[in-house]
Amino acid sequence: MNGFASFFNRMNIWWWLLGIFVAHLLWYLAIGTATWLATSLLATAFYGVVLLVCKLVASKYRDREGSR
């Protein structure tokens, strides 16, 4: 678990969100979704919340491990 915590603590959220947005944008354009921009933004926002929660949990896990 310490490896996951250190990974999430080191990751740059902005670059990950940009990569996720571009991937979703290309995917929804390729499959012909009529609302590709809104769908890409919504998917990116969802993954952004997931990544921020993971980063928050990882920071608390590191603090708990340090207090032992």
N, C-alpha and C positions, 0 to 999 in steps of 0.2 A: 504494500500500500504506500510505502514511502516513495517509491519510484513514481507513482501516479501523482502524488502530492507535489513532488519536486518538478514534475513536468508541467503541471498546471500553474505552479508558482512562477516558472520561467517563461511561460508562453506570452506572446504579445497578442492581446485580444483583437486589436485593430487589424493586424495583418490576417488573422484567421477569419474575421468577419468579412474582410475584402475578398478573400479567396472563396468563402462560402457564397457570397453574393454573386461573384462572377460565375461560379459553377452553376448556381441555380438559374442565373440569367441565361446562360448558354443552353442549359437543359430545357427550360420552358420555351425558349425561342425555337429550339430544335423540334420539340414535339408539337409546336403550333398552338400554344395556349394564348387565348385572346387577351387575357389580362396578365401578360408575362411580367411586367414591371411590378405591379402590386403584389403578385404572387411571390416574386423573388424577394421583395422587401419584407413581406410577411414571414417567409421561411427564414430569412436572415435574422429577423428580430427574434423569432422563436429560438434559433440556435444561439443567438447572442445571450438570451436569458439563461439557457442551459449552460453555456460556457462560463458565464459570470457566477452562477450558483456553484459550479464545480470549482472555480477559482476561490470562492469564499470558503467552501468546505475544505479545500486544500490548505488555505492559510490557517484555518482553525486547527486542522490536523497537525500542521507543523508546530503551532504554538503548544498543543497538548503534548507532543513528543518531546519538546524542549523542556517542559516543566517536570518530566519524570526524573 
